Amino acid sequence: MNIRKAVMSDVDTIYHLIDIYAKEGKLLERTHASIYENLQSLYVVTVEQEIVGVAGLHILGKNLAEIRSLVVAPEHAGKGIGKQLVNHIMKETAKLEIEQLLSLTYQVEFFKRCGFTIVEKETMPQKVWKDCINCPKFPACDETAMVVYVPQHELVKVVNG
Ligand SMILES: CC(C)(COP(=O)(O)OP(=O)(O)OC[C@H]1O[C@@H](n2cnc3c(N)ncnc32)[C@H](O)[C@@H]1OP(=O)(O)O)[C@@H](O)C(=O)NCCC(=O)NCCS
């Protein structure tokens, strides 16, 4: 298993992986255009060169980032790939010197296993909701807001050797 930054030739596969779950209403759909625009913030997991997972890291403000579009291919679910991807995103968050990582999710148990805790949506800054206007569920959002504190020094030491 390898985790690397996404590149242009990954876009179709990323689109299809997200689309599988977006159709089930589990996460927001992404257009090809939005994947192109956000390519620099997307990571893919590969197993024997095949992309089996995706996650995005979106900076919301000075000390807050959001993990977005997290998916693991159905045939690879339950093998620890999602958790490793979240750990990778946490390390990337630490490298950026950002301390708080947010998820807006239906997968509360999964994110609890990854160290996140539930926060009241109302306590999150306004900028979190900037893109919600484009969501088909707006304004009746039923996702749970969860946050993890990303320890800076330990992770940066690990990541940067
Ligand atoms: C959520 C998702 C990314 C999890 O990926 P995964 O690779 O199957 O998860 P992992 O195998 O890494 O699981 C890590 C831990 O979470 C637990 N877990 C995973 N999914 C769970 C679920 N739906 N309910 C309860 N626990 C769950 C696992 O049992 C495991 O627990 P452990 O650490 O005690 O062993 C994947 O199921 C998925 O792509 N779901 C659809 C898209 C989606 O909802 N994405 C989240 C958008 S915010």
The ligand as a Gaussian input file, in Angstrom:
#p B3LYP/6-31G(d) Opt

LIG

0 1
 C      -15.630000       5.395000       5.888000
 C      -14.552000       4.660000       5.113000
 C      -13.589000       5.693000       4.500000
 C      -13.796000       3.738000       6.081000
 O      -12.710000       3.153000       5.389000
 P      -12.202000       1.661000       5.753000
 O      -10.905000       1.468000       5.081000
 O      -13.290000       0.701000       5.466000
 O      -12.030000       1.772000       7.338000
 P      -10.890000       1.070000       8.225000
 O      -10.808000      -0.364000       7.811000
 O       -9.642000       1.878000       8.150000
 O      -11.526000       1.184000       9.671000
 C      -10.881000       1.817000      10.751000
 C      -11.681000       1.565000      12.011000
 O      -12.998000       2.137000      11.875000
 C      -13.990000       1.115000      12.026000
 N      -15.049000       1.401000      11.033000
 C      -14.913000       1.600000       9.711000
 N      -16.103000       1.868000       9.128000
 C      -17.005000       1.815000      10.141000
 C      -18.413000       2.001000      10.198000
 N      -19.126000       2.293000       9.097000
 N      -19.023000       1.869000      11.404000
 C      -18.313000       1.583000      12.511000
 N      -16.972000       1.404000      12.528000
 C      -16.343000       1.521000      11.354000
 C      -13.285000      -0.183000      11.705000
 O      -13.918000      -1.265000      12.334000
 C      -11.901000       0.085000      12.292000
 O      -11.920000      -0.074000      13.687000
 P      -10.589000      -0.500000      14.526000
 O       -9.583000       0.604000      14.344000
 O      -11.072000      -0.613000      15.910000
 O      -10.145000      -1.792000      13.907000
 C      -15.159000       3.777000       3.967000
 O      -16.070000       2.866000       4.533000
 C      -15.875000       4.554000       2.890000
 O      -15.287000       4.891000       1.872000
 N      -17.181000       4.855000       3.113000
 C      -18.011000       5.510000       2.135000
 C      -17.631000       6.958000       1.914000
 C      -17.733000       7.763000       3.193000
 O      -18.718000       7.715000       3.910000
 N      -16.669000       8.538000       3.465000
 C      -16.607000       9.422000       4.601000
 C      -16.950000      10.803000       4.143000
 S      -16.681000      11.978000       5.444000

